[in-house]
């Protein structure tokens, strides 16, 4: 099998974005554009993936990590010059190289695979990924000969009236015979208005040498979208959202209003899940069958079990079991783990805490840095007092305990199995199993005191 390589062009500053953030790190669907590109390429059988970085190089490397090798383009002197920076790594290797821009987040692995396969089947030395554009103004036109091979690429400003009517456009993604690519790059000139070395000139050089130049047209024009400003970024976001939502709906997920539902590219959702409007699901979240999420719910990096319902709430970096009821207006903060049949009700906040099966905190409570056993009932207004001003401490509530309303559990403290805490108690000592703990002052009633106060006010 032919060796395959990839070069990702990610060195441009992206001044039209008018942003402090490096252009290819702007997110689409919650993931940086260049990460989309690299993720798609990494599903192919590549021998080497190289990212060309420049301005903000360290931030791109921090984002991609070991997914790529890196070369630096110190001066932005054009796309041809950018690819040339990979010369030391690739120039002496035989095989096929695909060149992709880091600001094309909608490009798919399926299209890239078909481009590579077409290139090799045609025995081409260069193959251009093209698309059909209903409104091709501004794009380079692909001029084909009678045999279907590419004669040349004509930029908008240089195209004749007849050529401007052509609707097949150059997407800026290419395949090359690797050795010929780097040999031709040595002959690319910067004799142009911009004084830059352009990658499309390689196609012309190879054509003049009599090499076969082919083109593969993707049926999805949207994949060709390059993001250069905020307008294009918003368009890419909309297209990505529609693509992701359609995939889930075709896999058996009910989205009540897809236009108002935001699902990240790395989210996994089972069948017969229902998602209501205003819901945002991000990161590496997994939602199992028959769950109900939303409306107006945000979930990030969570596992959510089957038949669980989360309404008007937020959950992040946590594991949630089966048949759990969360919300409305609950907050599941990171490092929380809820077992099966748990209830976390309205205005309850859970942080770095575990709940055993069947335990409940139904309303108006804060449970942080806690281990809650199974079958526990936590009454309204209960607080685990976990912070002493310097350190966090653990509260342990063992199986089948009952915590009365408006209780403060001052950590570190343990409430034993089957124990009761009376409503309104402040607990700062361990409660033995099966005990009743009352930690409040005794009630005193003063008969007739109200009338006495009224008479004082009159005087």
C-alpha positions as CSV (number, residue, x, y, z in Angstrom):
1,X,0.0,0.0,0.0
2,X,1.2,3.5,-0.8
3,X,2.4,5.6,2.1
4,X,0.2,8.5,2.9
5,X,1.2,11.8,4.6
6,X,-0.8,14.9,5.6
7,X,0.3,18.5,5.9
8,X,-2.1,20.9,7.8
9,X,-1.6,24.6,7.1
10,X,-2.2,26.4,10.3
11,X,0.3,29.3,10.3
12,X,-1.8,32.2,9.3
13,X,-2.6,34.9,11.8
14,X,-6.2,35.4,10.7
15,X,-6.3,39.1,11.1
16,X,-9.8,39.3,9.7
17,X,-11.0,37.5,12.8
18,X,-10.1,40.6,14.8
19,X,-9.3,38.4,17.8
20,X,-6.6,37.7,20.3
21,X,-7.2,34.0,19.8
22,X,-5.2,32.3,17.0
23,X,-7.6,31.8,14.1
24,X,-7.5,28.0,13.8
25,X,-8.2,27.7,17.6
26,X,-11.6,29.4,17.2
27,X,-14.2,26.7,18.1
28,X,-16.8,25.3,15.9
29,X,-19.2,23.0,17.7
30,X,-17.2,23.4,20.9
31,X,-13.9,22.2,19.3
32,X,-11.1,24.3,17.8
33,X,-11.2,24.3,14.0
34,X,-7.7,22.8,13.6
35,X,-8.7,20.0,16.0
36,X,-11.6,19.1,13.7
37,X,-9.2,18.8,10.8
38,X,-6.6,16.8,12.6
39,X,-9.2,14.4,14.1
40,X,-10.6,13.7,10.6
41,X,-7.1,13.1,9.2
42,X,-6.1,10.8,12.1
43,X,-8.9,8.4,11.2
44,X,-7.0,7.8,7.9
45,X,-4.1,5.4,7.6
46,X,-1.4,8.0,7.6
47,X,2.3,7.4,8.0
48,X,2.9,11.0,9.1
49,X,0.8,14.1,10.0
50,X,2.6,17.5,10.1
51,X,1.1,20.8,11.2
52,X,2.6,24.0,9.9
53,X,2.4,26.6,12.7
54,X,3.5,30.2,13.0
55,X,1.9,32.9,15.0
56,X,0.6,31.3,18.3
57,X,2.5,28.1,17.6
58,X,2.8,27.0,21.2
59,X,-1.0,27.3,21.7
60,X,-1.7,25.1,18.6
61,X,0.8,22.6,19.9
62,X,-0.8,22.6,23.3
63,X,-4.2,22.0,21.7
64,X,-3.1,19.2,19.4
65,X,-0.5,17.6,21.6
66,X,1.0,14.3,20.2
67,X,-1.7,14.1,17.5
68,X,0.8,15.8,15.1
69,X,4.4,16.7,14.3
70,X,5.1,20.4,13.9
71,X,7.1,22.6,11.7
72,X,7.3,26.4,12.0
73,X,6.7,28.9,9.3
74,X,8.5,32.0,10.8
75,X,7.3,34.3,8.0
76,X,3.9,33.9,6.3
77,X,5.1,33.9,2.7
78,X,2.2,31.9,1.1
79,X,0.8,28.4,1.1
80,X,3.6,27.0,-1.1
81,X,6.2,28.4,1.4
82,X,4.2,26.9,4.3
83,X,4.2,23.4,2.8
84,X,8.0,23.8,2.0
85,X,8.6,23.9,5.8
86,X,7.9,20.2,5.9
87,X,10.7,19.5,3.4
88,X,13.2,18.1,6.0
89,X,10.6,15.5,7.1
90,X,8.9,14.5,3.9
91,X,11.0,15.4,0.8
92,X,12.9,12.1,0.5
93,X,9.8,9.9,1.0
94,X,7.8,8.1,-1.6
95,X,4.0,8.2,-1.3
96,X,1.0,10.5,-1.4
97,X,0.6,13.8,0.5
98,X,-2.7,15.5,1.2
99,X,-2.6,19.2,2.0
100,X,-5.4,20.6,4.1
101,X,-6.1,24.1,5.5
102,X,-6.5,24.2,9.3
103,X,-9.5,26.5,9.0
104,X,-11.8,24.0,7.2
105,X,-13.6,22.4,10.1
106,X,-16.4,20.9,8.0
107,X,-14.1,18.7,5.9
108,X,-14.8,15.0,6.6
109,X,-12.7,11.9,6.8
110,X,-15.0,10.2,4.2
111,X,-14.3,12.9,1.7
112,X,-10.6,12.9,2.3
113,X,-10.5,9.1,1.9
114,X,-12.3,9.3,-1.4
115,X,-9.9,12.1,-2.5
116,X,-6.9,9.9,-1.8
117,X,-8.5,6.8,-3.4
118,X,-9.4,8.8,-6.5
119,X,-5.9,10.2,-6.7
120,X,-4.2,6.8,-6.6
121,X,-6.8,5.1,-8.9
122,X,-6.1,7.8,-11.5
123,X,-2.3,7.5,-11.1
124,X,-2.4,11.3,-10.8
125,X,0.6,13.3,-9.6
126,X,-1.8,16.0,-8.3
127,X,-5.5,15.9,-7.5
128,X,-7.6,18.9,-6.5
129,X,-10.6,18.6,-4.2
130,X,-13.4,20.5,-5.9
131,X,-17.0,21.3,-5.2
132,X,-20.0,22.5,-7.1
133,X,-20.9,26.1,-6.1
134,X,-24.3,27.7,-7.1
135,X,-22.6,31.0,-6.4
136,X,-19.0,30.6,-7.4
137,X,-18.0,34.2,-7.3
138,X,-14.7,34.7,-5.5
139,X,-13.5,31.1,-5.9
140,X,-10.9,29.8,-8.2
141,X,-12.5,27.9,-11.1
142,X,-11.3,24.4,-12.2
143,X,-10.9,24.1,-15.9
144,X,-11.1,20.5,-17.2
145,X,-10.1,19.2,-20.6
146,X,-12.0,16.8,-22.8
147,X,-10.7,13.7,-20.9
148,X,-11.9,15.1,-17.6
149,X,-8.4,15.9,-16.4
150,X,-7.6,19.4,-15.0
151,X,-6.2,21.8,-17.5
152,X,-5.7,24.7,-15.1
153,X,-7.1,26.7,-12.1
154,X,-8.2,30.2,-12.9
155,X,-8.7,32.7,-10.1
156,X,-11.8,35.0,-10.1
157,X,-9.8,38.1,-11.1
158,X,-8.2,36.3,-14.0
159,X,-11.2,34.4,-15.3
160,X,-12.9,35.2,-18.6
161,X,-16.7,35.7,-18.8
162,X,-17.0,32.1,-20.0
163,X,-14.7,30.8,-17.2
164,X,-16.6,32.7,-14.6
165,X,-19.7,30.8,-15.5
166,X,-18.0,27.5,-14.4
167,X,-19.4,26.3,-11.1
168,X,-16.7,23.8,-10.2
169,X,-14.5,25.5,-7.7
170,X,-11.1,24.8,-6.0
171,X,-11.6,24.1,-2.3
172,X,-7.9,24.5,-1.4
173,X,-7.4,20.9,-0.5
174,X,-5.0,18.8,-2.6
175,X,-3.3,15.4,-3.0
176,X,0.2,15.2,-4.5
177,X,2.8,12.7,-5.3
178,X,5.0,13.5,-2.4
179,X,8.4,13.5,-4.1
180,X,7.1,15.6,-7.0
181,X,5.4,18.0,-4.7
182,X,8.7,19.0,-2.9
183,X,10.7,19.0,-6.1
184,X,8.1,21.3,-7.8
185,X,8.1,23.6,-4.7
186,X,11.7,24.5,-5.5
187,X,10.5,26.0,-8.7
188,X,7.6,28.0,-7.4
189,X,8.1,31.8,-7.9
190,X,6.9,34.7,-5.7
191,X,6.8,37.0,-8.8
192,X,3.3,38.3,-8.0
193,X,1.6,41.3,-6.4
194,X,1.7,39.7,-2.9
195,X,5.3,38.5,-3.2
196,X,4.2,35.0,-2.0
197,X,4.7,31.4,-3.0
198,X,1.4,29.8,-3.9
199,X,0.7,26.1,-3.6
200,X,-1.6,26.1,-6.7
201,X,1.5,27.0,-8.8
202,X,2.7,23.4,-8.1
203,X,-0.3,22.1,-10.1
204,X,0.7,24.3,-13.1
205,X,4.4,23.2,-12.9
206,X,3.4,19.5,-12.9
207,X,1.0,20.1,-15.7
208,X,3.7,21.7,-17.8
209,X,5.9,18.7,-17.2
210,X,3.2,16.5,-18.7
211,X,2.0,14.9,-15.5
212,X,-1.6,13.8,-14.9
213,X,-3.6,16.3,-12.9
214,X,-7.0,15.1,-11.7
215,X,-9.9,16.4,-9.6
216,X,-12.4,14.8,-7.2
217,X,-15.6,16.7,-6.7
218,X,-17.2,16.4,-3.3
219,X,-21.0,16.3,-3.3
220,X,-21.1,18.5,-0.2
221,X,-20.2,22.1,-1.0
222,X,-20.4,22.9,2.7
223,X,-17.2,21.0,3.3
224,X,-15.3,23.5,1.3
225,X,-16.0,26.4,3.7
226,X,-12.9,28.1,4.9
227,X,-13.3,30.3,8.0
228,X,-11.6,33.7,7.7
229,X,-13.9,35.9,9.7
230,X,-16.6,35.9,12.3
231,X,-19.3,35.7,9.6
232,X,-17.9,32.5,8.2
233,X,-17.3,31.2,11.7
234,X,-21.0,31.6,12.5
235,X,-21.9,29.9,9.2
236,X,-19.6,27.0,10.0
237,X,-21.2,26.7,13.4
238,X,-24.7,26.5,12.0
239,X,-23.7,23.9,9.4
240,X,-21.8,21.8,11.9
241,X,-24.8,21.9,14.3
242,X,-27.2,20.8,11.6
243,X,-24.9,17.9,10.5
244,X,-24.5,16.6,14.1
245,X,-28.2,16.9,14.9
246,X,-29.2,15.1,11.8
247,X,-26.8,12.3,12.5
248,X,-28.4,11.8,16.0
249,X,-31.9,12.0,14.8
250,X,-31.2,9.4,12.1
251,X,-29.8,7.2,14.9
252,X,-33.0,7.3,16.9
253,X,-32.7,10.4,19.0
254,X,-35.7,12.8,19.3
255,X,-34.8,16.5,19.1
256,X,-37.9,18.5,19.8
257,X,-36.4,21.6,18.2
258,X,-33.1,20.9,16.4
259,X,-32.6,24.6,15.7
260,X,-32.4,25.2,19.5
261,X,-30.3,22.1,20.4
262,X,-26.5,22.2,20.5
263,X,-24.6,18.9,20.6
264,X,-20.8,18.6,20.4
265,X,-19.0,16.4,17.9
266,X,-17.8,13.9,20.4
267,X,-21.1,13.3,22.1
268,X,-22.6,9.8,22.1
269,X,-26.4,9.4,22.4
270,X,-28.5,6.2,22.6
271,X,-31.8,5.4,21.0
272,X,-35.1,6.9,22.2
273,X,-33.4,9.7,24.0
274,X,-35.5,12.9,24.0
275,X,-33.8,16.3,24.0
276,X,-35.8,19.4,24.6
277,X,-35.0,22.9,23.3
278,X,-32.3,25.1,24.8
279,X,-30.1,22.1,25.6
280,X,-26.3,22.2,25.2
281,X,-24.4,18.9,25.4
282,X,-20.6,19.2,25.1
283,X,-17.3,17.3,25.5
284,X,-17.2,13.5,25.6
285,X,-20.7,13.1,27.1
286,X,-22.5,9.8,26.7
287,X,-26.2,9.5,27.2
288,X,-27.8,6.0,27.3
289,X,-31.2,4.9,25.9
290,X,-34.5,6.4,26.9
291,X,-33.1,9.4,28.8
292,X,-34.8,12.8,28.8
293,X,-32.7,16.0,28.7
294,X,-33.9,19.6,28.9
295,X,-35.4,22.0,28.3
296,X,-32.6,24.6,29.0
297,X,-30.0,22.1,30.3
298,X,-26.2,22.2,29.9
299,X,-24.2,18.9,30.1
300,X,-20.4,18.7,29.7
301,X,-18.2,15.6,29.9
302,X,-20.8,13.4,31.7
303,X,-21.9,9.8,31.6
304,X,-25.7,9.7,31.9
305,X,-27.5,6.3,32.4
306,X,-30.6,4.9,30.8
307,X,-34.0,6.4,31.6
308,X,-32.5,9.3,33.5
309,X,-34.2,12.7,33.4
310,X,-32.4,16.0,33.7
311,X,-34.5,19.2,33.5
312,X,-33.4,22.8,33.5
313,X,-30.1,21.9,35.1
314,X,-26.4,21.8,34.6
315,X,-24.0,18.9,35.0
316,X,-20.3,18.6,34.3
317,X,-17.5,16.1,34.6
318,X,-19.6,13.6,36.5
319,X,-21.2,10.1,36.3
320,X,-24.9,9.8,36.6
321,X,-26.7,6.4,36.9
322,X,-29.9,4.9,35.6
323,X,-33.4,6.3,36.3
324,X,-32.0,9.4,38.1
325,X,-34.2,12.4,38.4
326,X,-32.3,15.8,38.3
327,X,-33.8,19.2,38.5
328,X,-35.3,21.5,37.8
329,X,-32.6,24.1,38.6
330,X,-30.0,21.6,40.0
331,X,-26.3,21.8,39.6
332,X,-24.1,18.7,39.4
333,X,-20.5,20.0,39.6
334,X,-17.3,18.0,38.7
335,X,-16.3,14.7,40.3
336,X,-19.7,13.8,41.4
337,X,-21.1,10.3,41.0
338,X,-24.8,9.5,41.4
339,X,-26.0,5.9,41.6
340,X,-29.2,4.5,40.2
341,X,-32.6,5.8,41.2
342,X,-31.2,8.9,42.8
343,X,-33.1,12.1,43.1
344,X,-31.4,15.5,43.1
345,X,-34.2,18.1,43.1
346,X,-34.8,21.7,42.5
347,X,-32.0,24.1,43.7
348,X,-29.7,21.4,44.9
349,X,-26.0,21.7,44.3
350,X,-23.8,18.6,44.3
351,X,-20.0,19.0,44.2
352,X,-17.4,16.2,44.4
353,X,-19.9,14.0,46.1
354,X,-21.2,10.4,45.6
355,X,-24.8,9.2,46.1
356,X,-25.6,5.6,46.5
357,X,-28.6,3.9,44.9
358,X,-32.0,5.4,45.8
359,X,-30.7,8.4,47.8
360,X,-32.5,11.7,47.6
361,X,-31.8,15.4,48.1
362,X,-35.0,16.8,46.9
363,X,-34.6,20.5,47.3
364,X,-32.6,23.5,48.4
365,X,-29.4,21.7,49.6
366,X,-25.7,21.9,49.1
367,X,-23.9,18.5,49.2
368,X,-20.1,19.0,48.6
369,X,-17.1,16.8,49.4
370,X,-19.4,14.0,50.6
371,X,-20.0,10.3,50.5
372,X,-23.7,9.5,50.7
373,X,-24.7,5.9,51.0
374,X,-27.8,4.1,49.6
375,X,-31.3,4.8,50.7
376,X,-30.4,8.2,52.3
377,X,-33.0,11.0,52.6
378,X,-31.5,14.5,52.8
379,X,-34.0,17.1,53.9
380,X,-34.6,20.5,52.5
381,X,-32.0,23.1,53.3
382,X,-29.3,20.7,54.4
383,X,-25.6,21.8,54.0
384,X,-22.4,19.8,54.2
385,X,-20.1,22.5,55.7
386,X,-17.0,21.3,53.9
387,X,-14.7,24.4,54.1
388,X,-13.0,25.7,57.2
389,X,-11.4,28.6,55.5
390,X,-8.2,26.8,54.5
391,X,-9.1,23.1,53.7
392,X,-12.0,21.0,52.4
393,X,-13.2,18.1,54.6
394,X,-15.3,15.0,54.0
395,X,-18.9,14.4,55.2
396,X,-19.9,10.7,55.3
397,X,-23.6,9.8,55.4
398,X,-24.0,6.0,55.7
399,X,-26.8,3.8,54.2
400,X,-30.5,4.5,55.2
401,X,-29.7,7.6,57.2
402,X,-32.3,10.4,57.5
403,X,-31.1,14.0,57.6
404,X,-33.8,16.4,58.8
405,X,-34.5,19.7,57.1
406,X,-32.2,22.7,57.6
407,X,-29.4,20.7,59.0
408,X,-25.7,21.7,59.0
409,X,-23.2,18.8,58.9
410,X,-19.8,20.3,59.8
411,X,-17.1,18.2,58.2
412,X,-15.2,16.1,58.9
413,X,-18.2,14.2,60.3
414,X,-19.9,10.8,59.9
415,X,-23.6,10.1,60.2
416,X,-23.9,6.3,60.9
417,X,-26.1,3.8,59.1
418,X,-29.8,4.2,59.8
419,X,-29.2,7.2,62.0
420,X,-31.6,10.2,62.2
421,X,-30.6,13.9,62.4
422,X,-33.3,16.1,63.8
423,X,-34.4,19.1,61.7
424,X,-32.6,22.3,62.4
425,X,-29.5,20.6,63.9
426,X,-25.9,21.6,63.5
427,X,-23.8,18.4,63.7
428,X,-20.1,18.6,64.5
429,X,-19.6,15.2,66.1
430,X,-20.1,11.7,64.6
431,X,-23.6,10.3,64.9
432,X,-23.7,6.6,65.8
433,X,-25.6,4.1,63.7
434,X,-29.4,3.9,64.5
435,X,-29.1,7.0,66.8
436,X,-31.1,10.2,66.8
437,X,-29.0,13.3,67.0
438,X,-30.6,16.6,68.1
439,X,-28.2,19.6,68.1
440,X,-30.3,22.7,68.7
441,X,-31.4,24.7,71.7
442,X,-34.5,23.6,73.6
443,X,-37.7,25.5,72.7
444,X,-39.0,27.9,75.3
445,X,-42.5,29.3,75.2
446,X,-43.3,32.5,77.2
447,X,-47.1,32.8,77.5
448,X,-48.6,36.2,76.9
449,X,-45.3,37.7,75.8
450,X,-46.8,39.1,72.6
451,X,-49.4,41.1,74.4
452,X,-46.7,42.5,76.7
453,X,-44.7,43.7,73.7
454,X,-47.7,45.3,72.1
455,X,-48.4,47.3,75.3
456,X,-44.8,48.5,75.4
457,X,-45.0,49.8,71.8
458,X,-48.2,51.8,72.6
459,X,-46.5,53.5,75.5
